[in-house]
Amino acid sequence: MESQDIPPIDWELTEDYYQNRQDMPELKLEDFMDEGETESVSGKVSQEQAQRFQKIADDVHCVLALAKNGKTIQEIAAQLNLEPQYVYDIQVSAQGFREDDEIAVAHLVEMSL
């Protein structure tokens, strides 16, 4: 049998790949994050971040309520004194949730900013 006939081994599917190795440090998600993101993961959210998220959640609630009443993006933006692109982003993010989970939409919008 020639070496061309041997199928290549997918190293990610081998058991050895997933075994803990004493010579390698254990990596965690926090090792790959920026310092500001680490604080959010560890549960430490600054007052400023909490206020920013609350503002986004309030905007999501108001935008979705006005959209249910048939208002256009321009009308909603003018009424709430928001940027039309921001209103559009909220509405696009909300389309993926059947339960109208406003907090989940607020998280998506926050991540897009």
Secondary structure, DSSP 8 states (H G I E B T S, - for coil): --GGGS----GGGSHHHHS--TTS----GGGGS-HHHHHHHTT---HHHHHHHHHHHHHHHHHHHHHHTT--HHHHHHHHT--HHHHHHHHHHHTT-TT--HHHHHHHHHHH-
